[in-house]
Amino acid sequence: MTTRRDFLTVAAGSLLLAGVPNLFGQDAEKKKEPWKIGICDWDLRARGRIGSFAVAKELGFEGVQVTYHPDGTDSLAVKENRPKYLAAAKENGVAIASFCIGHLNQEPLATTREAEGWVADCLEAMEEMEVEQVLIPFFGNGNMEEHKDQQPFVIEKFKRLAPIAERKKKILAIESYLTAEDHIKMIEAIGSDAVKVYYDTRNSLNVGYDIFSEMELLGTKKLISQVHFKDNTRLGGGDIDFTKVRETLGKAGYEGWGVVESSVSGDWKESHIENAQFLKKLFGR
């Protein structure tokens, strides 16, 4: 026989259970944060150096964009160095967010005979080290906006490199001064899902682009592979609305690293400690 007390107990339990989906569903989703906070190794004064992970940990970052350089003491082109990077990353609890072949700004992919081989070797290192993507920059001598004659050669070389990236399930991420529309045209000409865009907030603003329209367009095409959170001073102190940046990328379905580049005023370490804290707050950490 069910008593009034039994009924009230069951009813109270039902009310508690009714709140469970909200407590462990909606609120848990709010706590689930797909964004991760990284920094370029050149901003750590450790370009292409194994010691970059220790500095990143000291400053409060979760990952490092690591420079792939074709030579040097800690070069990833030296296979024996690759396990050392992985060991340093594990020891410091700091991930490898991506690679970057910054040397291509001085010796461009389009015009340097050895450059295609560097990218191919970097893809091998990525496979061995389980790194998802590499930034292929086009600035300085490789500026495709300034040197438009280089673009056909870039497309030709990417057509050879992209199948390698596809087989290894890796991403070749173009960063350049091209517009979003021109990036899309180039990627369509290459014809590979392994080629995407590495978006840089300050670079795009510096050349007069509407960065929010750009991110929205590239986002609808699912072409943003990773993002440099960058301004001409410490993050949050310049003229870029990073709350809107985060919202725009979120609406486009971007889930990945927010990688700090530059964004320094005064002491570089203090700047990057503040940048890490800014992104943690921005990303709801």
Summary of the structure (lengths in Angstrom):
residues: 285
radius of gyration: 22.2
end to end distance: 51.4
largest distance: 88.6
contacts: 927
relative contact order: 0.12
helix: 52%
strand: 15%
